[in-house]
Amino acid sequence: MEAMNSEKTAEKTELKRVLKLPTLVCQGLAYLCPACVLMYYGIINVLTDGHFPLVLIVAGIAMTLTALSYAKMCRKYPVAGSVYSYVSRSIGPKLGFIAGWGLMLDYFLLPMTCYLGCGLYLNIMVPAVPVWAWIIIAVVFVAVCNCVGVGVASIVNNINVIAPIIALVVTVIFIIKFVLGGGGAGTLIYPEAIYNPDTFQLGPIMTGAAIMAIVFVGFDSVTTFSEETINPEKNMPRAVIMICVGAAIEFFLVAYFMNCGWPYEPGAIQDPNTAITEFNVHIGIGWMNTIFILINTLASIGCCIAGQGATARILLGMGRDGFLPKKFFGYIHPKFQTPVNNIVLTTLIALTALFYQENVMGAASLVSFGAVCGFFMVNFSVIGHYIIRGKERGAGAMIRHLIIPALGMLSL
């Protein structure tokens, strides 16, 4: 009898609703990692011959169109599971399973790039501790935060959002001071910072935009917390749009000012993986490198906490629906009220960062594939739910539920 009661209690265990709109926005921004634009500065500028801001414009437009689709679907289906749940309920469970695993690839591996950032930069500051050791320390810390509960994780993320934003503001102020003093481009009105006809190539721009899609995944990650959100039908769509649009504007402005401060020249950047440290020295704030490394570590940890939490909840949704073994993936710890089994599994997968210590671009390219697939399917799910199944035919419906999501699909 006692065993039966215990079993019933476990079956009724649910995720706890504690998240409000401000916390959701911080959760998403933590996964977006406001300071990550600095980490990709060298990688994307080298790839595109100095068109980093343009890449962010292209990626930002595509992600905003996709965010509108997310807002519609999370209002319609305020449950954990994100892409998996939306596609399953609007089109069909089999396609939903495939779509869920497409985005799962991104969720599984995006923290890998963040752990890499932690390891690479902390090794610069403390060379005695190898990159792999820093990675393991970060992985274990993130797992503990997520196992204890989303409330603890959200507190850590609030700190990890505020600190990078302060650092970005300080960096931009010094860039402006440097440029107005005659350094860099010598002017803040510098069109070549966005588009240079002498070096522009469409192929690298689109490749760069696909890679940068991974930095926008934060607006998607918050949708996996629908069952832990207060009034999700109202707060979740607002959070999605606020995170995506706000991040797109912030990323572009920072990239633009950076290109004004150090106009791109082939061969000028010695190591694209850690180019921000070279940039700081170039504009005369080499002392900022230590602060940046510490803040980048905080931001990366925040990204990993949010990413791992989202991944664990997508697996939870698949487990409860029977696509994965329910006993393992559908389990919620009765004390912490978190999917502990899924958190442990994603922790083990995150250790793949150890294999990419010399290849950040390779890791980023691998991650972007899953993100693009997931975003594509969310746009398609809007068409499937409202146009195909719902048979909506009015002019307004065609614009909202066909044209906008179709443009989102085409832009990816």
Steps between C-alpha positions, in 0.01 A plus 500: 500500500780740591676423172179573308454833676862590427449413136185715477681790664784474249252494211332816628826685552491813286731785415457796734370833359737767631619702199371851419563711188818678625654168605408344166670784313812462714492124443490551124762773501725280710477228236551758226799622698505878430881504494533211252510752216851580623605135481387468136656831392817348358348178368226663290705800385773270366239278333321793330788746447371749753122472462413394854227768550337410166495133600317597818243703303422197281485265798293746703233536230473123458478445874238771553274340240553166673437654843155612379423136420626391841277760665194360322578138582596550866173690551309212339692222677638625835675172586860383540663361187545805274540399133416139574168592663401757237564278197351191668174673581464705182622252238559156650697316770742328262611822333504663841740236623733567205475878546561467872817304447616750236492782754621264772828476310535874547401490867734212569798667333455877546622483861807330355605826332441687826711254698767542233487876551540453875795267457684702236472837673558378855811322375628835373449649846629196693728301264592254778148351478448327164200566277352155564505551878310830476242331276438220752466747789242703306302191394469373858395842635224536239366151572471575873314827436245331273447202729424724798224675307397764248461758776869476593601492133297815428675690782839407354377604154380840622857573611640359176285736292573819693880458516555446122273794413703729727820373335357561153399855589848574637664351188280702264574820692874445460456414131312826442765693691775330296332571166411862579863548602609410148554129544356222285273633226522848654123538473189330636325545163686225318293309238789261428453361850181340365560461128821518301441445125866412446487193726130407505410140412149365551606142577706576811233745620231231492733247659579748775130575553425128536775466759382808690149352517627302799539816709127570466391166643428666834154612390420138420644361822250690716208324330613173654417651842131554419389260772706693755372842391224699666229586242701350206241588232567869569860514624667252268424672164608835646825352627578338164463824301676717759801268515542458124454862392700638791788264435505574126530875561766457769710258294495726194591819687793340682632341179466830312692699760769232512550521124525879534762456770705251300413500127562152364828429325593151374761341724471761775327260739748244628260256668130526398396276792612756759509816287322713759817504710688639198223755443523631855875546466450676165267767643714546812302311764712188537417511871144410401607152395502365854157649568370366170626150574324497835178639355517268199529213744190618685310548175606160366394333823163675475460381142581144604260505794213621280594267213531191714173581675322536166648176367396306809141622462477411130613149591240505777227581248612218269518259793150582624361453146660158468755578227777434750499258797264670745651347811832677436422810291159573653631491856474812718689500829239520780709730718662736249211479249746494212572237228822385665561198274490719190732754662758231574478371141549845348793558736678197359434618143630849583841346566541464121639854526826329592535385138469849347761692697680602179198544273235745621379565143441128449296482819295807405427363151385169644267672745342732241364210293263388774386856573409574137307171468302570817420859404385388155256249650348751744415730209352204315295400805319837489400434139401144589284599796320806367497460119505125436308367802309812598420586136524876568464697177451869591748766386622561854546128563698463177738775607539384863488125454638442149707785360694592819592141596581423134740794493648369823559163335654654188733721701658210689 
